[in-house]
Amino acid sequence: MASLRDLQTKAKKLLATWRKQLDAGLLKKDEQSPVTHLCMTILMRNNSFKNARTAVDALRERFADWNELRVSPIAEVVEVLEPLKVPEARAKAFALRRFLRDLFSKYTKTNLNFDKLKIPEAPVIIVPKEGAAPVADDEEEADDEPVSRESGLPPHPTVPGYVDGDKIMSDPIPLDPKLINEKNGIHVAGISYDDAGRGPFGALWKVALFYGLVEPELDLYAALGRLRQVIPEKEPAPFAFYAILHAQENWAEITKKADALREKFGPLDKEEVEEEEEEAGKKVKAKK
C-alpha cells in the first residue's frame, strides 16, 4: 500500500478530475438535488443503478418530496419499492427514512425536494430616458377619471385583520437567491462520514477500494477511519459528493472490482436490518 502522503495526493487528483468531468458533463444538465443523489446510494445497495433510478422515479410519483417520505410510514415506502423488485425493499425503506431524519436534524439549510430549487428571474426594471422627469407613484394623469368600485375596481375585504390566503398561495414570496444556493449546496454530502453503515458511505467505500485509497482487508468502520485520513482535509463534502456521482455513472464496473477485492474478507453491502428489527421489538413491548 502506498504511503499516506501519496494517497492524499492521489485523492486530491481524483477530486480535481471528477470535478472537471462532472461539472462539464452530468452536473451541467442535472437537475436533481444533492439529497436525491445521496438517497440514490441507499437504493443502489445490492442493486443495479438502473433499478435504483427507476425506484427514485416511482418515489417521485408517490411522494411530494423527500420530506414527505421522511415522515411517512415504512409500509407506504415499501409499497412503492416492492413491485419494482428492489432487493430488500423493507430494509431500504427503513434506511431511507432513518437517513432523512438524521439529515433533517443535522442540517438547517438543505433542499429536501427531489430537484434543485431554481433561482427566480430578476424583475425587469425600466430605466427612464435621460432627461425625463420621474413620475410619482400616486400621481394621476390628467385624463384619468375617478372609478367607482362597482365599475371595475377589484374587490377588497373590509374586515380588520383579514388575510388573503388565496393571494398568499398564488403569489408566494420567493426565497433569497443566496439562501437558495445554500439549500442546494453539496455540503450535505458531509453526512457520508457520519455512519459507516449507511448507503452514502457504502458507495464511497467502493470508490475508495476501486482506486486503492483504502486497504481491502479493512472492515467498513476501519475503512471509514482510513478514508478520513486520506481525503482532502478542507473538502470532505465535495470529495464525497463527486465520488458518489462518479460511482453512479460507473456503478457496474466499480461494484464488480470492489466486490472482488473484498471477496475473501466479507461482503461490502450490508442492509440496515438490525435497527429495523430493534424498532419492531420496541413496538411489541410497548403494546404489552
NURODO-865109 format. One record per residue (C-alpha): x, y, z; chain; residue in one letter; residue number from 1. Coordinates in Angstrom, 1 decimal, decimal comma, always signed. Example, Ala and Ser with C-alpha at 12.3 -4.5 7.8 and 13.67 -1.06 7.14 Angstrom:
<badrens>
+12,3; -4,5; +7,8; A; A; 1 $
+13,7; -1,1; +7,1; A; S; 2 $
</badrens>
This chain:
<badrens>
+0,0; +0,0; +0,0; A; M; 1 $
+1,2; +3,5; -0,8; A; A; 2 $
+2,2; +6,0; +1,9; A; S; 3 $
-0,4; +8,2; +3,5; A; L; 4 $
+1,1; +11,3; +1,7; A; R; 5 $
+0,9; +9,6; -1,7; A; D; 6 $
-2,7; +8,5; -1,0; A; L; 7 $
-3,6; +12,1; +0,0; A; Q; 8 $
-2,1; +13,4; -3,2; A; T; 9 $
-4,0; +10,8; -5,2; A; K; 10 $
-7,3; +11,7; -3,6; A; A; 11 $
-6,8; +15,4; -4,4; A; K; 12 $
-6,0; +14,5; -8,1; A; K; 13 $
-9,1; +12,3; -8,2; A; L; 14 $
-11,3; +15,1; -6,9; A; L; 15 $
-9,9; +17,5; -9,4; A; A; 16 $
-10,5; +15,0; -12,2; A; T; 17 $
-14,1; +14,2; -11,2; A; W; 18 $
-14,9; +17,9; -10,7; A; R; 19 $
-13,7; +18,7; -14,2; A; K; 20 $
-15,5; +15,8; -15,9; A; Q; 21 $
-18,8; +16,1; -13,9; A; L; 22 $
-19,1; +19,9; -13,9; A; D; 23 $
-18,8; +19,8; -17,7; A; A; 24 $
-20,9; +16,7; -18,1; A; G; 25 $
-23,5; +15,3; -15,8; A; L; 26 $
-23,9; +18,4; -13,5; A; L; 27 $
-24,3; +20,7; -16,4; A; K; 28 $
-27,7; +19,2; -17,2; A; K; 29 $
-28,5; +17,5; -13,9; A; D; 30 $
-31,5; +19,0; -12,0; A; E; 31 $
-31,5; +16,6; -9,1; A; Q; 32 $
-30,9; +17,9; -5,6; A; S; 33 $
-27,8; +16,7; -3,7; A; P; 34 $
-30,2; +14,9; -1,2; A; V; 35 $
-31,6; +12,9; -4,1; A; T; 36 $
-28,1; +11,7; -5,1; A; H; 37 $
-27,4; +10,7; -1,5; A; L; 38 $
-30,7; +8,8; -1,3; A; C; 39 $
-29,8; +7,0; -4,5; A; M; 40 $
-26,9; +5,4; -2,8; A; T; 41 $
-29,2; +3,6; -0,4; A; I; 42 $
-31,3; +2,2; -3,3; A; L; 43 $
-28,1; +1,2; -5,2; A; M; 44 $
-27,1; -1,2; -2,4; A; R; 45 $
-27,1; -4,8; -3,7; A; N; 46 $
-28,8; -3,4; -6,7; A; N; 47 $
-28,2; -2,0; -10,2; A; S; 48 $
-28,1; +1,7; -10,9; A; F; 49 $
-30,9; +1,3; -13,5; A; K; 50 $
-33,3; -0,3; -10,9; A; N; 51 $
-32,3; +2,4; -8,3; A; A; 52 $
-33,1; +5,1; -10,9; A; R; 53 $
-36,5; +3,5; -11,6; A; T; 54 $
-37,2; +3,4; -7,8; A; A; 55 $
-36,4; +7,1; -7,4; A; V; 56 $
-38,8; +8,0; -10,3; A; D; 57 $
-41,5; +5,9; -8,6; A; A; 58 $
-41,0; +7,6; -5,3; A; L; 59 $
-41,4; +11,0; -7,1; A; R; 60 $
-44,8; +9,8; -8,2; A; E; 61 $
-45,9; +8,8; -4,7; A; R; 62 $
-44,4; +11,5; -2,5; A; F; 63 $
-44,3; +15,2; -2,9; A; A; 64 $
-40,6; +15,4; -1,8; A; D; 65 $
-38,1; +13,6; +0,5; A; W; 66 $
-39,5; +15,5; +3,5; A; N; 67 $
-42,9; +13,7; +3,0; A; E; 68 $
-41,2; +10,4; +2,7; A; L; 69 $
-39,2; +11,2; +5,9; A; R; 70 $
-42,5; +11,4; +7,9; A; V; 71 $
-44,4; +8,6; +6,1; A; S; 72 $
-44,9; +5,1; +7,5; A; P; 73 $
-42,4; +2,5; +6,3; A; I; 74 $
-45,3; +0,5; +4,7; A; A; 75 $
-46,0; +3,3; +2,2; A; E; 76 $
-42,4; +3,3; +1,0; A; V; 77 $
-42,3; -0,5; +0,8; A; V; 78 $
-45,5; -0,4; -1,4; A; E; 79 $
-43,5; +1,7; -3,9; A; V; 80 $
-40,3; -0,4; -3,9; A; L; 81 $
-41,6; -4,0; -3,8; A; E; 82 $
-43,4; -4,0; -7,1; A; P; 83 $
-40,1; -2,8; -8,7; A; L; 84 $
-38,3; -5,8; -7,3; A; K; 85 $
-35,9; -3,6; -5,3; A; V; 86 $
-33,7; -6,0; -3,2; A; P; 87 $
-34,5; -5,9; +0,5; A; E; 88 $
-37,2; -3,3; -0,1; A; A; 89 $
-38,3; -3,1; +3,5; A; R; 90 $
-34,7; -2,6; +4,8; A; A; 91 $
-34,1; +0,1; +2,2; A; K; 92 $
-37,4; +1,9; +3,1; A; A; 93 $
-36,3; +1,9; +6,7; A; F; 94 $
-32,8; +3,1; +5,8; A; A; 95 $
-34,2; +5,9; +3,6; A; L; 96 $
-36,4; +7,2; +6,4; A; R; 97 $
-33,7; +6,9; +9,0; A; R; 98 $
-31,2; +8,7; +6,8; A; F; 99 $
-33,6; +11,5; +6,0; A; L; 100 $
-34,4; +12,1; +9,7; A; R; 101 $
-30,8; +12,3; +10,6; A; D; 102 $
-30,1; +14,6; +7,7; A; L; 103 $
-33,0; +16,8; +8,7; A; F; 104 $
-31,8; +17,1; +12,3; A; S; 105 $
-28,2; +17,8; +11,2; A; K; 106 $
-28,6; +20,5; +8,5; A; Y; 107 $
-30,8; +23,5; +8,9; A; T; 108 $
-30,2; +24,7; +5,3; A; K; 109 $
-30,9; +21,9; +2,9; A; T; 110 $
-33,2; +21,2; +0,0; A; N; 111 $
-35,4; +18,2; +0,6; A; L; 112 $
-37,0; +18,5; -2,8; A; N; 113 $
-36,3; +15,9; -5,5; A; F; 114 $
-34,8; +18,6; -7,7; A; D; 115 $
-32,7; +21,7; -7,1; A; K; 116 $
-34,5; +24,9; -6,2; A; L; 117 $
-34,5; +27,4; -9,0; A; K; 118 $
-33,4; +31,0; -8,6; A; I; 119 $
-36,3; +33,3; -9,8; A; P; 120 $
-35,5; +35,6; -12,6; A; E; 121 $
-34,8; +39,1; -11,7; A; A; 122 $
-37,7; +41,6; -12,4; A; P; 123 $
-37,3; +43,8; -15,4; A; V; 124 $
-36,7; +47,4; -14,4; A; I; 125 $
-37,5; +50,0; -17,0; A; I; 126 $
-34,9; +52,8; -16,7; A; V; 127 $
-36,4; +56,2; -17,6; A; P; 128 $
-35,0; +58,1; -20,6; A; K; 129 $
-32,3; +60,6; -19,9; A; E; 130 $
-33,9; +64,0; -19,1; A; G; 131 $
-37,4; +62,5; -18,4; A; A; 132 $
-38,9; +63,6; -15,1; A; A; 133 $
-39,7; +60,8; -12,7; A; P; 134 $
-43,4; +60,0; -12,2; A; V; 135 $
-44,6; +59,7; -8,7; A; A; 136 $
-46,5; +56,6; -7,8; A; D; 137 $
-49,6; +58,4; -6,6; A; D; 138 $
-49,6; +60,9; -9,4; A; E; 139 $
-52,7; +60,6; -11,6; A; E; 140 $
-52,7; +61,5; -15,3; A; E; 141 $
-54,9; +64,5; -16,2; A; A; 142 $
-57,2; +62,4; -18,3; A; D; 143 $
-57,9; +59,8; -15,6; A; D; 144 $
-61,4; +59,9; -14,1; A; E; 145 $
-62,4; +58,6; -10,7; A; P; 146 $
-63,5; +55,0; -11,0; A; V; 147 $
-66,2; +53,6; -8,7; A; S; 148 $
-65,7; +50,1; -7,2; A; R; 149 $
-68,8; +48,9; -8,9; A; E; 150 $
-67,4; +49,8; -12,3; A; S; 151 $
-64,2; +47,8; -12,1; A; G; 152 $
-62,0; +48,2; -9,0; A; L; 153 $
-61,0; +44,8; -7,6; A; P; 154 $
-63,0; +43,7; -4,5; A; P; 155 $
-61,2; +44,0; -1,2; A; H; 156 $
-62,1; +42,9; +2,3; A; P; 157 $
-63,3; +45,4; +4,9; A; T; 158 $
-62,8; +43,1; +7,9; A; V; 159 $
-59,8; +44,3; +10,0; A; P; 160 $
-57,0; +41,7; +10,2; A; G; 161 $
-58,2; +39,8; +7,1; A; Y; 162 $
-55,5; +37,6; +5,5; A; V; 163 $
-55,9; +36,9; +1,8; A; D; 164 $
-54,9; +33,2; +1,8; A; G; 165 $
-55,6; +32,8; -2,0; A; D; 166 $
-53,1; +35,6; -2,8; A; K; 167 $
-50,5; +34,2; -0,4; A; I; 168 $
-50,7; +30,8; -2,0; A; M; 169 $
-50,8; +32,1; -5,6; A; S; 170 $
-48,1; +34,7; -5,1; A; D; 171 $
-45,5; +33,2; -2,7; A; P; 172 $
-42,6; +35,4; -1,7; A; I; 173 $
-39,5; +34,0; -3,5; A; P; 174 $
-36,5; +32,8; -1,4; A; L; 175 $
-33,4; +34,9; -1,4; A; D; 176 $
-31,0; +33,7; -4,2; A; P; 177 $
-28,2; +33,3; -1,6; A; K; 178 $
-30,4; +31,1; +0,6; A; L; 179 $
-31,4; +29,0; -2,5; A; I; 180 $
-27,8; +28,4; -3,3; A; N; 181 $
-27,1; +27,4; +0,3; A; E; 182 $
-30,0; +25,0; +0,3; A; K; 183 $
-28,9; +23,5; -3,0; A; N; 184 $
-25,3; +23,2; -1,7; A; G; 185 $
-23,3; +19,9; -1,7; A; I; 186 $
-22,3; +20,4; +2,0; A; H; 187 $
-24,9; +17,8; +2,9; A; V; 188 $
-22,6; +15,1; +1,4; A; A; 189 $
-20,5; +15,5; +4,6; A; G; 190 $
-23,0; +13,3; +6,3; A; I; 191 $
-21,5; +10,4; +4,4; A; S; 192 $
-18,7; +10,2; +7,0; A; Y; 193 $
-21,1; +10,1; +10,0; A; D; 194 $
-22,1; +6,5; +9,8; A; D; 195 $
-20,2; +3,7; +8,0; A; A; 196 $
-23,4; +1,6; +7,8; A; G; 197 $
-25,3; +4,0; +5,6; A; R; 198 $
-25,7; +3,9; +1,8; A; G; 199 $
-23,7; +7,1; +1,1; A; P; 200 $
-20,5; +5,7; +2,8; A; F; 201 $
-21,2; +2,3; +1,2; A; G; 202 $
-20,8; +3,9; -2,3; A; A; 203 $
-17,9; +6,0; -1,1; A; L; 204 $
-16,1; +2,9; +0,2; A; W; 205 $
-16,5; +1,1; -3,1; A; K; 206 $
-15,0; +4,0; -5,0; A; V; 207 $
-12,1; +4,1; -2,4; A; A; 208 $
-11,5; +0,4; -3,0; A; L; 209 $
-11,6; +0,8; -6,7; A; F; 210 $
-8,9; +3,5; -6,7; A; Y; 211 $
-6,8; +1,9; -4,0; A; G; 212 $
-7,4; +4,6; -1,4; A; L; 213 $
-8,1; +2,0; +1,4; A; V; 214 $
-6,9; -1,5; +2,0; A; E; 215 $
-9,4; -4,2; +1,1; A; P; 216 $
-8,9; -6,1; +4,4; A; E; 217 $
-10,3; -3,2; +6,5; A; L; 218 $
-13,9; -3,6; +7,6; A; D; 219 $
-16,2; -0,7; +7,0; A; L; 220 $
-15,5; +1,2; +10,2; A; Y; 221 $
-11,8; +0,8; +9,8; A; A; 222 $
-12,1; +1,9; +6,2; A; A; 223 $
-14,0; +5,0; +7,3; A; L; 224 $
-11,2; +5,9; +9,7; A; G; 225 $
-8,6; +5,3; +6,9; A; R; 226 $
-10,5; +7,4; +4,4; A; L; 227 $
-10,8; +10,3; +6,8; A; R; 228 $
-7,0; +10,4; +6,8; A; Q; 229 $
-6,8; +10,3; +3,0; A; V; 230 $
-9,5; +12,7; +1,7; A; I; 231 $
-8,7; +16,4; +1,1; A; P; 232 $
-8,7; +18,0; +4,6; A; E; 233 $
-10,6; +21,1; +3,6; A; K; 234 $
-13,0; +19,4; +1,1; A; E; 235 $
-14,5; +16,3; +2,7; A; P; 236 $
-18,1; +17,0; +1,5; A; A; 237 $
-17,1; +17,8; -2,1; A; P; 238 $
-14,9; +14,6; -2,2; A; F; 239 $
-17,9; +12,5; -1,0; A; A; 240 $
-20,3; +14,2; -3,4; A; F; 241 $
-18,2; +13,9; -6,5; A; Y; 242 $
-17,2; +10,4; -5,6; A; A; 243 $
-20,8; +9,3; -5,3; A; I; 244 $
-21,7; +10,9; -8,7; A; L; 245 $
-18,7; +9,2; -10,2; A; H; 246 $
-19,9; +5,9; -8,7; A; A; 247 $
-23,4; +6,4; -10,2; A; Q; 248 $
-22,0; +6,8; -13,7; A; E; 249 $
-19,8; +3,7; -13,4; A; N; 250 $
-21,7; +1,6; -10,8; A; W; 251 $
-21,4; -1,8; -12,5; A; A; 252 $
-17,6; -1,5; -13,1; A; E; 253 $
-16,9; -0,1; -9,6; A; I; 254 $
-19,1; -2,6; -7,8; A; T; 255 $
-17,5; -5,6; -9,7; A; K; 256 $
-14,0; -4,7; -8,8; A; K; 257 $
-14,7; -3,6; -5,2; A; A; 258 $
-16,7; -6,8; -4,5; A; D; 259 $
-13,8; -8,9; -6,0; A; A; 260 $
-11,3; -7,1; -3,7; A; L; 261 $
-13,4; -7,8; -0,7; A; R; 262 $
-14,4; -11,4; -1,6; A; E; 263 $
-12,3; -13,1; +1,0; A; K; 264 $
-12,9; -10,6; +3,7; A; F; 265 $
-16,7; -10,3; +3,7; A; G; 266 $
-19,4; -8,6; +1,8; A; P; 267 $
-19,4; -4,8; +1,2; A; L; 268 $
-23,1; -4,2; +1,2; A; D; 269 $
-25,0; -5,0; +4,4; A; K; 270 $
-28,5; -3,7; +4,6; A; E; 271 $
-29,7; -1,8; +7,7; A; E; 272 $
-31,9; -4,6; +9,1; A; V; 273 $
-30,7; -4,8; +12,7; A; E; 274 $
-32,1; -1,4; +13,6; A; E; 275 $
-35,3; -2,2; +11,9; A; E; 276 $
-35,8; -5,4; +14,0; A; E; 277 $
-34,9; -3,5; +17,1; A; E; 278 $
-37,5; -0,8; +16,3; A; E; 279 $
-40,2; -3,5; +15,7; A; A; 280 $
-39,3; -5,1; +19,0; A; G; 281 $
-39,8; -1,9; +20,8; A; K; 282 $
-43,3; -1,6; +19,4; A; K; 283 $
-44,2; -5,1; +20,5; A; V; 284 $
-43,0; -4,3; +24,1; A; K; 285 $
-45,0; -1,0; +24,1; A; A; 286 $
-48,2; -2,9; +23,2; A; K; 287 $
-47,7; -5,3; +26,1; A; K; 288 $
</badrens>
